[in-house]
Amino acid sequence: MEARKATSIDPWSRGRGLRSFETLAGTSTKRRVDVELRILDIAFSLLFGIVAVPIGLVLAVVSAVTSGVPVLYRGERVGRGGRMFTIVKFRTLKRDAETRLGPYLGEELVRRTELEYTKVGRWLKRTQLDELPQLWNVLKGDMSFVGPRPIRPRFFEQLALELPAYWQRLVVRPGLTGFAQVRRGYETSMAEKLAHDVEWIADRSVRLYLRTLFATAWRVVAQTFHLR
């Protein structure tokens, strides 16, 4: 499956309010820190990419042997300014799991996902090694290392109607990690996650970016080796 060319939010928006989110994000004040963070994204994605290639090849072989092909998952997500892009991960769930899980969000999604993991999928998810291919998304500029987690278009539309501030997530690139992921778990409500995302958007800086990366690294190590 080929990555789709980025398009505006309009194809899946239904109402004028939703179509206006792209405009709202575009009128937000541009900050010098965004250029600095983009430079860090490129530098870290290249650095980590060198290390990730041999690890990724091993994981691809293991996934193919234990769970079959495809070894990669590709899905459409909403990015900065309402532009859609194709996210790439190692597949952690059984084939066609997204079709079965599609209608669910939040705690119900977490519960049902537990039944869909492949033989190595739960381990890949816990260690976050499933996200290694997203280094390519970061390098291309679809994502950042730090930011709100990318979300599927259908859920963005739903949550934007339920949470008035949700459109603000379009001001920055979605991230591999973020405040909500470091501070809370997957079961956290979408409203609470949004509060952490909005905090990042308002206060984003190089210092907070680096602190979040270090906190994420510690979280991954702790989860991998059961240190907490």
C-alpha positions in Angstrom: 0.0 0.0 0.0 1.5 3.3 -1.1 1.5 6.4 1.1 -1.1 8.8 0.1 -0.2 12.4 -0.9 -1.1 14.8 1.9 -4.5 16.4 1.4 -6.5 19.0 3.3 -9.0 18.2 5.9 -11.9 19.1 3.6 -12.5 15.7 2.0 -13.8 14.2 5.2 -15.3 17.2 6.9 -19.0 17.4 6.8 -19.9 20.8 8.2 -18.7 24.4 7.9 -17.4 24.3 11.5 -15.1 21.4 10.8 -13.9 22.9 7.5 -12.9 26.0 9.4 -10.4 24.1 11.6 -7.7 24.2 8.9 -8.1 28.0 8.7 -8.0 28.4 12.4 -4.8 26.4 12.7 -3.3 28.4 9.8 -3.9 31.7 11.5 -2.1 30.7 14.7 1.0 32.7 15.4 4.1 31.2 13.9 6.9 30.7 16.4 10.7 30.5 16.0 10.7 27.5 18.3 8.9 25.5 15.7 11.9 25.8 13.4 14.2 24.8 16.2 12.1 21.8 17.0 12.0 20.8 13.3 15.8 20.9 13.2 16.0 18.6 16.3 13.4 16.3 14.6 15.6 15.9 11.5 18.8 15.4 13.5 17.3 12.8 15.9 15.5 10.9 13.2 18.7 10.6 11.2 20.7 9.6 14.3 18.2 7.1 15.6 17.5 5.9 12.1 21.0 4.6 11.8 20.6 2.5 14.9 17.0 1.5 14.0 17.7 -0.1 10.6 19.3 -3.3 11.8 16.9 -3.6 14.8 14.0 -3.0 12.4 15.2 -5.8 10.0 15.3 -8.3 12.9 11.8 -7.2 14.1 10.5 -7.5 10.6 11.8 -11.1 10.2 10.4 -12.1 13.7 7.0 -10.6 12.9 6.8 -12.3 9.5 7.7 -15.7 11.0 5.4 -15.5 14.0 2.5 -13.5 12.6 2.8 -13.5 8.8 2.7 -10.6 6.5 2.3 -7.7 6.2 4.8 -6.8 8.9 3.9 -3.1 8.6 0.7 -1.3 9.5 -0.3 1.7 7.5 -3.2 4.0 8.4 -4.5 7.5 7.6 -4.0 10.1 10.3 -4.7 13.9 10.7 -1.6 16.0 10.8 -0.6 19.6 11.2 -3.0 22.1 9.6 -5.5 19.4 9.0 -3.4 17.6 6.4 -3.7 13.8 6.2 -0.8 11.5 6.0 -0.1 7.8 6.2 1.4 6.6 9.5 3.7 3.5 9.4 4.3 1.1 12.3 5.2 -2.5 12.8 2.0 -4.5 12.9 1.1 -5.5 16.5 -2.5 -6.6 15.9 -4.1 -9.5 14.0 -4.9 -8.9 10.3 -8.0 -6.7 9.8 -8.1 -5.7 13.5 -8.7 -2.1 12.6 -11.9 -3.0 10.9 -13.1 -4.7 14.1 -11.8 -2.0 16.4 -12.8 0.9 14.2 -15.9 2.0 16.1 -14.3 2.2 19.5 -12.3 4.9 21.4 -10.9 5.3 24.9 -11.2 2.5 27.5 -13.3 0.3 25.3 -10.7 0.4 22.6 -8.0 -0.5 25.1 -10.0 -3.5 26.3 -10.9 -4.8 22.9 -7.3 -4.3 21.7 -6.0 -6.8 24.3 -7.8 -9.5 22.4 -6.2 -8.6 19.0 -2.4 -8.7 19.7 -0.2 -10.9 17.6 2.3 -13.2 19.3 4.9 -10.5 19.6 2.5 -7.6 19.3 2.0 -6.9 23.0 5.8 -6.9 23.6 6.4 -4.6 20.6 3.7 -2.2 22.0 5.1 -2.3 25.5 8.6 -1.5 24.4 7.3 0.9 21.7 9.5 -0.7 19.2 6.4 -0.9 16.9 6.9 2.8 16.3 10.4 2.6 14.9 9.1 3.0 11.3 7.6 6.3 12.3 11.1 7.8 12.2 10.4 8.0 8.5 7.2 10.0 9.3 9.3 12.4 11.4 12.0 12.8 8.8 9.4 13.6 6.2 7.8 16.2 8.4 4.5 14.4 8.9 5.2 14.1 12.6 7.5 15.4 15.4 9.1 13.5 18.2 6.9 15.4 20.6 3.3 16.4 20.1 -0.3 15.2 20.3 -0.7 11.6 19.3 -1.9 11.3 15.7 -5.6 10.4 15.3 -7.7 8.9 12.6 -9.9 11.4 10.6 -13.2 9.9 11.7 -12.4 10.3 15.4 -10.9 13.8 14.9 -14.3 14.9 13.4 -16.2 13.3 16.3 -13.9 14.7 19.1 -13.8 18.2 17.5 -17.6 18.4 17.9 -17.5 17.1 21.5 -14.5 19.2 22.7 -14.4 22.8 21.4 -10.6 23.2 21.9 -9.8 20.0 20.0 -8.9 21.9 16.8 -5.9 23.3 18.5 -4.1 20.0 18.0 -3.8 21.0 14.3 -1.4 23.9 15.3 1.6 21.5 15.7 2.7 18.3 14.2 1.5 15.1 15.9 4.1 13.4 17.9 5.7 10.0 18.6 5.3 10.9 22.3 3.8 13.8 24.2 2.8 15.2 27.6 -0.4 13.0 27.7 1.6 9.8 27.0 4.4 10.6 29.6 2.0 11.7 32.3 -1.0 9.4 31.9 -1.9 6.0 30.5 -4.0 4.8 27.5 -7.1 4.7 29.6 -7.1 8.5 30.3 -10.1 10.3 29.0 -9.8 12.2 25.7 -10.7 15.5 27.5 -7.8 15.0 29.9 -5.4 14.1 27.1 -6.5 17.2 25.3 -5.6 19.3 28.3 -2.0 18.0 28.2 -1.8 18.5 24.5 -3.0 22.1 24.7 -0.4 22.7 27.5 2.4 21.4 25.1 1.0 23.6 22.3 1.0 26.7 24.5 4.4 26.1 26.2 6.4 24.2 23.7 10.1 24.8 23.8 13.4 23.0 23.2 13.7 22.4 26.9 10.3 20.7 27.2 10.9 18.8 24.0 14.1 17.3 25.4 12.6 16.6 28.9 9.7 14.8 27.2 12.1 12.6 25.2 14.1 11.7 28.3 10.9 11.0 30.2 9.7 8.8 27.4 13.0 6.9 27.3 12.8 6.2 31.0 9.1 5.1 30.7 10.0 2.6 27.9 12.9 1.2 29.9 10.8 0.8 33.0 8.0 -0.9 31.1 10.4 -3.2 29.3 12.2 -4.4 32.4 9.2 -4.1 34.7 10.9 -1.5 36.9 7.5 -0.1 37.9 
